[in-house]
Amino acid sequence: MMIFSQKLAEHGFNIIFVNTDFTHKRVLSSMSNQENIINETSLIKLVSIPDGLEPEHDRNSLGDLCVSMLSTMPSLLEKLIEDINMKGDHRISCIVVDGFMAWVLEVATKLGIKGTVFWPASAAIVALTCNIPKLIDGGIINSYGIPNNKSTFSISPSMPAMDSSTIWWTNMLDPIAEKQIFDYILHFVGALNLAEWWVGNTTYELEPEALSLVPKLQPIGPLLKSCDNTTRSMGQFWKEDLSCMNWLDQQPNGSVIYVAFGSFTLFDQAQFTELALGLELSNRPFLWVVRQDRNSSNKMTFPIEFHGNQGMIIEWAPQQKVLGHPAIACFVSHCGWNSTIEGLSNGVPFLCWPYFGDQIYNKKYICDELKVGLGFDSDENGVISREEINTKVHRVIDDENIRSRSQKVKEKLLNNLAEGGRSSDNFMNFIKWLKD
């Protein structure tokens, strides 16, 4: 969303970027001395409203968050918009909303403001979500969103078959949360058609079948930051450690395992230990992002036998810069869609380790459809062993076919950004619509 905002600002639009208070504070804390520069001189202003939960409430409890947001935020957002418009400096003419917050379009419609949906997930997930009534009528899921049985299904003859275990709202780790999230989904899906435009971070070449099912969705991807090795990205949850770029400069090309699991994934100690020892067992240089979440009860400790001498461990990475570095050999990823797009756009082979939600489908797409990565197999206790990690690291790095396919996918994605590319044209058409 922030990258999209920056691209709009480049075309002269004033952006008011609205976050929840909780997320807003995280973003500001990662920016250090950039905050004043951005809010005083930039076309992007950062503001926030409460999500309704107490400050100490765990935001990883997505069910609670969904319930609270729907009951609290619409009236607060309406007041924020009215206050901004009363000042008269820049009246709000369009609201661009994360697709999973599409209830905001109800507020926009009430206030007579045109709306746009920005989808941060894959087109396949959009198509699946928009076809919930069809899934219920077809007996794939019940009225609570739960699969009626373990099976494969397809929402269209042109789409690759999906496994019922990859339905993203059934992978939320908590049955109560799943019901709360499904109720929330039904609400936002009902509001989607209030938007005049849908845009998404994907491309025609990447997901032709899925995009054919949601013709309203215009791909404008891959959305990538402009990279240099001296500036930090705007809109991060933690401060990026740029020292890793100097470390990467000292490593041979195609040698480094990059390991990062996004802002949400949690490990238990047994799995964390196996991961550490698996990286060491590989005898390859590695760059490992180990978050140190504030006030987190999920603090992991490194095993005594782990030395990590061949690697570098940091708290948060400038990920796109890292993935674009020639030293990177493969990406051990949770397969969130942003990470997926960034990895694919840099031609980096994947080792897929999904955690929940749409990541499980993204992993299958990377491994089975694009064939640019491998997955891990867990043991009888559900743990991915150090030996399995070592085996798959060497297998993916040594596979010339995977590397070749990764480069071809990269070329297809980046061609969309050139003048005359389909994503570039879609974005410029959107700009023209905004200016009308």
C-alpha positions in Angstrom: 0.0 0.0 0.0 2.9 2.4 0.8 4.6 1.6 -2.5 1.4 2.3 -4.3 1.0 5.5 -2.4 4.5 6.6 -3.4 3.7 5.9 -7.0 0.6 8.0 -6.8 2.5 10.8 -5.1 5.0 10.8 -8.0 2.1 11.8 -10.2 1.3 14.8 -8.0 -1.5 13.4 -5.8 -1.6 14.3 -2.1 -1.9 11.1 -0.1 -3.4 10.7 3.4 -2.3 7.3 4.6 -4.6 6.0 7.3 -3.5 3.2 9.7 -4.7 1.9 13.0 -3.0 3.6 15.9 -1.2 0.4 16.8 0.3 -0.1 13.3 0.9 3.7 12.9 3.1 3.7 16.0 5.1 0.7 14.7 5.7 2.4 11.3 6.8 5.7 12.9 9.2 3.9 15.3 10.9 2.3 12.4 11.4 5.5 10.6 13.5 7.4 13.2 14.4 10.8 11.9 12.4 10.3 8.6 9.1 10.9 10.3 9.2 14.7 10.3 10.6 14.9 6.7 7.8 12.7 5.4 4.9 14.4 7.1 6.2 18.0 6.6 7.6 17.9 3.1 6.2 14.8 1.4 2.9 14.5 -0.5 2.2 11.5 1.9 0.8 12.3 5.3 0.6 9.5 7.9 -2.5 9.6 10.2 -4.3 7.0 12.3 -7.5 6.0 14.1 -8.0 3.4 16.9 -8.9 -0.2 16.1 -11.0 -0.5 19.2 -8.7 -2.9 21.1 -6.8 -2.1 24.2 -3.1 -1.2 23.7 -1.9 -4.4 25.4 -4.3 -6.7 23.3 -2.5 -9.1 21.1 -3.0 -8.0 17.4 -2.0 -11.5 16.3 -5.5 -12.4 17.5 -7.0 -11.7 14.1 -10.6 -12.8 15.1 -10.7 -10.2 17.9 -9.2 -7.6 15.6 -11.9 -8.2 12.9 -14.8 -7.9 15.3 -13.3 -4.8 16.9 -12.5 -3.0 13.6 -16.0 -3.5 12.2 -17.7 -2.2 15.4 -15.3 0.7 16.0 -13.6 2.1 12.9 -16.3 3.1 10.5 -17.6 6.0 12.6 -14.1 7.0 13.5 -13.0 7.0 9.9 -16.1 9.0 8.9 -15.2 11.7 11.5 -11.6 11.8 10.3 -12.6 12.4 6.7 -15.1 15.1 7.7 -12.5 16.8 9.9 -10.0 16.7 7.0 -12.5 18.1 4.5 -13.6 20.9 6.9 -10.0 22.2 7.0 -10.3 22.7 3.2 -6.6 22.4 2.4 -7.0 19.2 0.4 -10.5 17.7 0.2 -10.6 13.9 -0.2 -11.6 13.0 -3.7 -11.0 9.3 -3.7 -10.5 6.5 -1.1 -8.1 3.7 -2.0 -8.8 0.8 0.4 -7.0 -2.5 1.1 -9.4 -5.1 -0.3 -9.7 -6.8 3.1 -10.9 -3.5 4.6 -13.6 -3.0 1.9 -16.2 -2.0 4.4 -14.5 1.4 4.2 -16.3 1.8 0.8 -19.6 2.0 2.7 -18.2 5.1 4.5 -17.0 6.5 1.2 -20.3 6.0 -0.5 -22.1 7.6 2.4 -19.9 10.7 2.1 -20.1 10.8 -1.7 -16.5 9.9 -2.3 -15.4 7.6 -5.1 -13.6 4.4 -4.1 -10.9 2.0 -5.3 -9.9 -1.4 -4.0 -6.3 -2.3 -3.8 -5.7 -6.0 -3.5 -2.5 -7.0 -1.6 -3.0 -10.7 -2.2 -2.8 -12.8 -5.3 -5.6 -12.8 -7.9 -6.3 -16.4 -7.1 -7.1 -15.5 -3.5 -9.3 -12.6 -4.8 -11.1 -15.0 -7.1 -11.6 -17.6 -4.3 -12.8 -15.0 -1.9 -15.3 -13.5 -4.3 -16.6 -16.9 -5.1 -17.6 -17.8 -1.5 -21.4 -18.1 -2.5 -20.4 -20.6 -5.2 -18.3 -22.6 -2.8 -21.2 -22.9 -0.4 -23.7 -23.8 -3.2 -21.3 -26.4 -4.5 -20.9 -28.0 -1.1 -17.2 -27.3 -0.9 -17.7 -25.3 2.4 -20.6 -24.9 4.8 -22.2 -21.6 5.8 -19.5 -21.2 8.5 -16.8 -21.3 5.8 -15.5 -24.7 6.9 -14.6 -27.3 4.2 -17.2 -30.1 4.3 -14.4 -32.7 3.6 -10.8 -32.9 2.5 -10.9 -32.6 -1.3 -9.6 -30.8 -4.3 -11.9 -28.4 -6.2 -11.7 -25.8 -8.9 -13.7 -22.5 -9.1 -13.2 -22.6 -12.8 -12.2 -25.2 -15.4 -9.3 -22.8 -16.4 -8.0 -22.6 -12.9 -5.5 -25.0 -11.3 -7.3 -27.3 -8.8 -7.2 -26.1 -5.2 -7.0 -28.3 -2.1 -9.6 -27.6 0.6 -6.7 -27.3 3.1 -5.5 -24.2 1.2 -8.7 -22.2 1.7 -7.1 -19.2 3.4 -9.6 -18.4 6.1 -9.5 -21.9 7.4 -5.8 -21.7 8.2 -6.1 -19.2 11.0 -4.9 -21.6 13.7 -7.9 -21.0 16.0 -11.5 -22.3 15.2 -13.1 -19.4 17.0 -11.0 -16.9 15.1 -11.9 -18.7 11.9 -15.6 -18.1 12.4 -15.0 -14.4 13.4 -12.8 -13.9 10.3 -15.3 -15.6 8.0 -18.1 -13.3 9.2 -15.8 -10.4 8.6 -15.1 -11.6 5.1 -18.8 -12.0 4.2 -19.2 -8.3 5.2 -16.3 -6.9 3.2 -17.1 -9.1 0.1 -20.6 -7.5 0.1 -19.1 -4.0 -0.1 -16.6 -4.7 -2.9 -18.8 -3.7 -5.7 -19.1 -0.1 -4.3 -15.6 0.4 -5.8 -15.2 1.7 -9.4 -11.7 0.3 -9.7 -10.0 -2.8 -8.4 -6.2 -2.9 -8.8 -3.7 -5.5 -7.6 -0.1 -6.4 -7.2 0.1 -9.1 -9.8 0.5 -9.5 -13.6 -1.4 -11.1 -16.5 1.4 -13.5 -17.2 1.6 -14.6 -13.6 -2.0 -15.4 -13.1 -4.0 -15.4 -16.4 -6.6 -17.9 -15.3 -7.4 -16.2 -12.0 -7.6 -12.8 -13.6 -10.1 -14.1 -16.1 -12.4 -14.9 -13.2 -12.2 -11.4 -11.8 -12.2 -9.2 -14.9 -12.7 -6.1 -12.8 -9.3 -6.5 -11.2 -6.6 -4.6 -13.1 -3.0 -5.9 -12.4 -0.5 -3.1 -11.8 2.4 -5.3 -10.5 5.0 -6.0 -9.6 4.9 -3.1 -7.2 8.6 -2.6 -6.3 10.4 0.0 -4.3 13.1 2.1 -6.0 16.2 0.6 -4.4 19.5 2.1 -3.3 21.7 0.8 -0.5 21.7 3.9 1.6 18.1 4.7 2.3 15.5 2.9 4.4 12.1 2.0 3.0 9.1 3.9 4.2 6.3 2.0 5.9 8.2 -0.8 7.6 7.3 -2.3 11.0 10.9 -2.3 12.2 14.0 -0.4 11.4 15.9 -2.0 8.5 19.4 -3.1 9.1 21.3 -1.8 6.1 24.6 -3.2 7.4 23.7 -6.6 5.8 24.3 -5.1 2.4 28.0 -4.6 3.1 28.1 -8.2 4.4 26.4 -9.5 1.2 29.0 -7.6 -0.9 31.7 -9.8 0.7 30.0 -13.1 -0.2 30.4 -15.0 -3.5 27.7 -14.7 -6.1 24.9 -17.2 -5.7 26.1 -18.5 -2.3 23.8 -17.0 0.4 20.6 -18.5 1.9 18.2 -15.6 2.8 15.8 -16.6 5.5 12.8 -14.3 6.4 9.3 -15.1 7.6 7.6 -11.7 7.5 6.1 -9.8 10.3 3.6 -12.4 11.7 5.1 -15.9 11.7 5.8 -17.5 15.1 7.9 -20.5 15.9 8.1 -22.8 18.9 11.5 -23.4 20.4 11.9 -26.9 19.0 11.3 -25.7 15.4 13.5 -22.6 15.9 16.3 -24.9 17.1 16.1 -27.2 14.1 16.1 -24.2 11.8 19.2 -22.8 13.4 21.0 -26.1 13.2 19.8 -26.8 9.7 21.3 -23.5 8.5 24.6 -24.4 10.2 24.5 -27.9 8.8 24.2 -26.5 5.2 27.7 -25.1 5.6 26.6 -22.1 3.5 26.6 -18.4 4.3 23.1 -17.3 5.4 21.3 -14.0 6.1 18.6 -14.7 8.7 16.0 -12.3 9.9 15.1 -13.0 13.5 12.5 -10.5 14.7 12.7 -9.2 18.3 9.1 -8.2 18.7 8.6 -5.8 21.6 6.6 -7.3 24.5 6.5 -10.6 22.7 6.1 -13.8 24.7 7.5 -15.7 21.7 11.2 -15.1 22.4 13.4 -17.8 21.0 16.8 -18.8 22.2 19.6 -20.1 20.0 20.7 -23.7 20.8 24.1 -24.0 22.6 25.6 -25.9 19.8 24.7 -23.2 17.2 27.7 -20.9 16.4 26.4 -19.2 13.2 29.9 -18.2 12.2 29.1 -18.5 8.5 26.0 -16.3 8.7 24.6 -12.9 9.7 21.6 -12.5 11.9 19.6 -9.3 11.8 16.3 -8.1 13.2 14.8 -6.7 10.0 16.0 -6.6 6.4 15.7 -4.2 3.5 14.2 -7.2 1.7 13.9 -6.0 -1.8 17.5 -4.8 -1.8 18.6 -8.1 -0.3 16.7 -10.2 -2.9 18.3 -8.1 -5.7 21.8 -8.8 -4.5 23.8 -11.2 -6.7 25.1 -13.1 -3.6 21.6 -14.5 -2.8 21.2 -18.2 -3.8 17.7 -18.9 -2.5 14.9 -17.5 -0.3 13.5 -19.4 2.7 10.2 -17.7 2.9 6.7 -17.9 4.6 5.3 -17.1 1.1 3.3 -14.0 1.9 2.3 -12.4 -1.3 4.6 -9.4 -1.0 7.5 -11.6 -0.4 6.5 -13.9 -3.2 6.3 -11.0 -5.7 9.6 -9.6 -4.5 11.3 -13.0 -4.8 9.9 -13.7 -8.2 10.8 -10.2 -9.5 14.4 -10.9 -8.6 14.6 -14.4 -10.1 15.4 -16.0 -6.7 14.5 -19.7 -6.2 12.2 -20.3 -3.1 12.3 -22.7 -0.2 8.7 -22.5 0.9 7.7 -22.5 4.6 4.1 -21.2 4.9 2.6 -20.3 8.2 -1.1 -19.7 7.7 -3.8 -18.1 5.5 -3.1 -17.6 1.8 0.6 -18.5 2.3 -0.3 -22.2 2.0 -1.8 -21.7 -1.5 1.0 -19.4 -2.5 3.5 -22.2 -1.6 1.6 -24.6 -3.8 1.6 -22.1 -6.7 5.3 -21.4 -6.4 6.2 -25.1 -6.3 3.6 -26.8 -8.4 2.6 -24.2 -11.0 5.6 -22.0 -11.5 8.0 -24.7 -10.4 10.5 -22.1 -9.0 10.8 -23.6 -5.5 10.6 -26.5 -3.2 8.6 -27.2 0.0 9.8 -28.8 3.2 8.5 -32.0 4.6 7.8 -32.2 8.4 8.4 -35.3 10.5 5.8 -37.3 12.5 5.9 -34.5 15.2 5.2 -31.8 12.7 8.7 -30.5 12.9 10.9 -29.7 9.9 14.2 -31.3 10.8 17.7 -29.9 10.4 18.5 -32.7 8.0 15.5 -31.8 5.9 16.5 -28.2 5.8 20.0 -29.1 4.7 18.8 -31.5 2.0 16.3 -29.0 0.5 18.8 -26.1 0.6 21.3 -28.0 -1.5 18.7 -29.5 -3.8 17.2 -26.1 -4.7 20.5 -24.4 -5.1 21.9 -27.2 -7.3 18.8 -27.4 -9.5 19.6 -25.5 -12.8 16.1 -25.9 -14.1 14.6 -24.1 -11.1 17.1 -21.3 -11.5 16.4 -21.0 -15.2 12.6 -20.9 -14.7 13.1 -18.3 -11.9 14.9 -16.0 -14.4 12.2 -16.4 -17.0 9.5 -15.5 -14.5 11.6 -12.4 -13.5 11.8 -11.3 -17.1 8.0 -11.6 -17.6 7.2 -9.7 -14.5 9.6 -6.8 -15.1 8.5 -6.4 -18.7 5.1 -5.2 -17.3 6.8 -2.2 -15.8 8.4 -0.9 -19.0 6.6 1.7 -21.0 3.9 -0.1 -22.9 3.8 -3.0 -20.5 0.4 -4.1 -19.5 0.7 -3.2 -15.8 2.2 0.1 -16.7 -0.7 0.9 -19.0 -3.3 -0.2 -16.4 -1.6 2.1 -13.9 -1.6 5.1 -16.3 -5.3 4.5 -17.1 -6.0 4.5 -13.4 -4.1 7.8 -13.0 -6.2 9.3 -15.9 -9.4 8.2 -14.1 -8.3 9.8 -10.8 -7.6 13.1 -12.6 -11.0 13.2 -14.4 
